[in-house]
Amino acid sequence: MKYVALLRGINVGGKSKVEMIKLKSTFESVGCKKVSTYINSGNVIFSDERPTNQLVPIIKKGIENDFGLNVRIVLRDHVTIHKLCKTIPIDWTNDTKQRTDVLFLWDEINKPEILKSIKFNPDIENMMFIDGAVVWNIGRENVMRGGGVKLIKTDLYKHMTIRNINTVRKLDELMRDE
């Protein structure tokens, strides 16, 4: 089974610094195979036969031992990432004209009703729930007026990790190529 581990809050604003080469070694030390990382924001692709509920605590412990950090992790298999990418409209991009973020959800908030808890303006932004994630799309000129940036100040924000759509599409491609 191919997985991507999405680590929350590492290498952000100079805090919780983690070298990707060392992170790769941590994953290998806990038995993960074919480990690779993508960019510096905590995206680790690997193969493993163990189920998610076993892997997350083992990986967390490895990171805690090697880096002294208590990091929250979202683990998704390739089928889920690929389905997510196929469901998101292809014209939702992250470029100079628009911003599209994928908000990966922890299990405790992973339900369609989550959209009712996020204040957003349908006149200037799009929000969609796809099992395991909320996708936010907005024109660049409206980013500071949109609900996505206001989400940072809510309790919900603590139960998700965010990647832009370009990163998620690249992760899908990398997982397919392994």
C-alpha positions as CSV (number, residue, x, y, z in Angstrom):
1,M,0.0,0.0,0.0
2,K,1.3,3.5,-0.9
3,Y,0.8,6.2,1.6
4,V,1.5,9.9,2.1
5,A,2.1,11.2,5.6
6,L,1.2,14.8,5.9
7,L,2.9,16.3,9.0
8,R,1.3,19.3,10.6
9,G,3.3,22.4,11.6
10,I,6.9,21.5,10.7
11,N,9.3,23.9,9.1
12,V,6.8,26.8,9.5
13,G,8.2,30.2,10.4
14,G,11.5,28.7,11.5
15,K,9.9,26.6,14.1
16,S,9.8,22.8,14.5
17,K,12.6,22.4,12.0
18,V,13.0,19.0,10.5
19,E,15.5,18.0,7.8
20,M,13.8,15.9,5.1
21,I,16.8,13.5,4.8
22,K,16.6,12.8,8.5
23,L,12.8,12.5,8.4
24,K,13.2,9.9,5.6
25,S,15.6,8.0,7.8
26,T,13.0,8.1,10.7
27,F,10.4,6.5,8.4
28,E,12.8,3.9,7.3
29,S,13.8,3.1,10.9
30,V,10.1,2.3,11.8
31,G,9.9,-0.1,8.9
32,C,8.5,1.9,6.1
33,K,9.7,1.1,2.5
34,K,10.5,3.1,-0.6
35,V,10.5,6.3,1.5
36,S,10.8,9.7,-0.3
37,T,9.9,13.3,0.7
38,Y,8.5,16.1,-1.3
39,I,9.3,19.7,-0.5
40,N,10.1,20.9,3.0
41,S,6.7,21.0,4.5
42,G,6.4,17.4,5.8
43,N,5.1,15.3,2.9
44,V,6.5,11.7,3.1
45,I,5.6,9.1,0.6
46,F,6.2,5.5,1.4
47,S,5.0,1.9,1.1
48,D,3.8,-0.3,4.0
49,E,1.4,-3.1,4.5
50,R,0.4,-2.1,8.0
51,P,-3.0,-0.3,8.4
52,T,-3.3,3.4,9.2
53,N,-4.3,2.9,12.8
54,Q,-1.1,1.0,13.5
55,L,1.2,3.3,11.4
56,V,0.3,6.7,12.8
57,P,1.3,5.9,16.4
58,I,4.6,4.2,15.2
59,I,5.5,7.2,13.0
60,K,4.6,9.7,15.7
61,K,6.8,7.9,18.2
62,G,9.7,7.8,15.7
63,I,9.5,11.5,15.1
64,E,9.2,12.2,18.8
65,N,12.3,10.1,19.5
66,D,14.4,11.6,16.6
67,F,13.3,15.2,16.7
68,G,11.7,15.7,20.1
69,L,8.5,16.9,18.4
70,N,4.9,15.9,19.0
71,V,3.7,16.2,15.5
72,R,0.1,15.5,14.3
73,I,-0.1,13.3,11.2
74,V,-2.7,12.8,8.5
75,L,-2.1,9.5,6.6
76,R,-3.7,9.0,3.2
77,D,-3.4,6.1,0.8
78,H,-2.8,6.7,-2.9
79,V,-6.4,5.6,-3.9
80,T,-7.7,8.4,-1.6
81,I,-5.3,11.1,-2.9
82,H,-6.0,10.1,-6.5
83,K,-9.8,10.2,-6.0
84,L,-9.4,13.6,-4.3
85,C,-7.4,15.0,-7.3
86,K,-10.0,13.6,-9.8
87,T,-12.9,15.2,-7.9
88,I,-11.4,18.7,-7.6
89,P,-12.2,20.7,-10.7
90,I,-9.1,20.8,-13.0
91,D,-9.4,24.5,-13.4
92,W,-9.0,25.1,-9.6
93,T,-5.3,25.9,-9.4
94,N,-2.8,27.7,-7.3
95,D,-1.3,30.4,-9.4
96,T,-1.3,34.2,-9.8
97,K,-5.0,34.4,-10.4
98,Q,-6.4,32.0,-7.8
99,R,-5.6,30.0,-4.7
100,T,-6.8,26.5,-4.0
101,D,-6.0,24.7,-0.8
102,V,-6.8,21.2,0.4
103,L,-7.5,21.1,4.1
104,F,-6.9,17.5,5.2
105,L,-9.1,16.7,8.2
106,W,-8.6,14.6,11.3
107,D,-11.2,11.9,11.8
108,E,-13.0,13.8,14.5
109,I,-14.1,16.5,12.1
110,N,-14.3,14.5,8.9
111,K,-17.9,14.9,8.0
112,P,-19.8,16.9,5.3
113,E,-21.4,19.1,8.0
114,I,-18.0,20.6,8.6
115,L,-18.9,23.1,5.8
116,K,-21.6,24.6,8.1
117,S,-18.9,25.4,10.6
118,I,-16.7,27.3,8.2
119,K,-17.8,30.8,7.4
120,F,-17.3,31.5,3.8
121,N,-18.8,33.8,1.1
122,P,-20.1,31.8,-1.9
123,D,-20.1,35.0,-3.9
124,I,-16.3,35.1,-3.8
125,E,-15.1,31.6,-2.9
126,N,-15.9,27.9,-3.3
127,M,-15.7,25.3,-0.6
128,M,-16.4,21.6,-1.1
129,F,-16.2,18.6,1.1
130,I,-14.6,15.5,-0.2
131,D,-14.2,12.6,2.3
132,G,-11.2,13.4,4.4
133,A,-10.8,17.0,3.2
134,V,-12.3,20.4,2.5
135,V,-11.2,22.2,-0.6
136,W,-11.1,26.0,-0.7
137,N,-10.9,27.9,-3.9
138,I,-10.8,31.7,-4.3
139,G,-9.5,34.4,-6.6
140,R,-6.2,35.9,-5.4
141,E,-7.8,39.4,-5.1
142,N,-10.2,38.1,-2.5
143,V,-8.0,35.9,-0.4
144,M,-7.9,38.2,2.6
145,R,-11.7,38.6,2.5
146,G,-12.4,34.9,2.3
147,G,-13.3,32.4,5.0
148,G,-10.1,30.3,4.4
149,V,-7.8,32.8,6.1
150,K,-10.3,33.4,8.9
151,L,-10.3,29.7,9.6
152,I,-6.8,30.1,11.2
153,K,-8.4,31.8,14.2
154,T,-10.8,28.9,14.9
155,D,-10.6,25.7,16.9
156,L,-11.2,23.7,13.7
157,Y,-7.8,24.8,12.4
158,K,-6.1,22.6,15.0
159,H,-7.7,19.5,13.4
160,M,-6.4,19.8,9.9
161,T,-3.2,20.2,7.9
162,I,-3.2,22.2,4.7
163,R,-1.5,21.8,1.3
164,N,-2.1,23.8,-1.9
165,I,-3.6,21.9,-4.8
166,N,-0.4,22.0,-6.8
167,T,1.3,20.0,-4.0
168,V,-1.5,17.5,-3.7
169,R,-1.5,16.9,-7.5
170,K,2.3,16.4,-7.4
171,L,1.9,14.0,-4.5
172,D,-0.6,12.0,-6.6
173,E,1.9,11.9,-9.5
174,L,4.8,10.9,-7.3
175,M,2.7,8.1,-5.6
176,R,1.7,6.8,-9.0
177,D,5.3,6.8,-10.3
178,E,6.8,4.8,-7.3
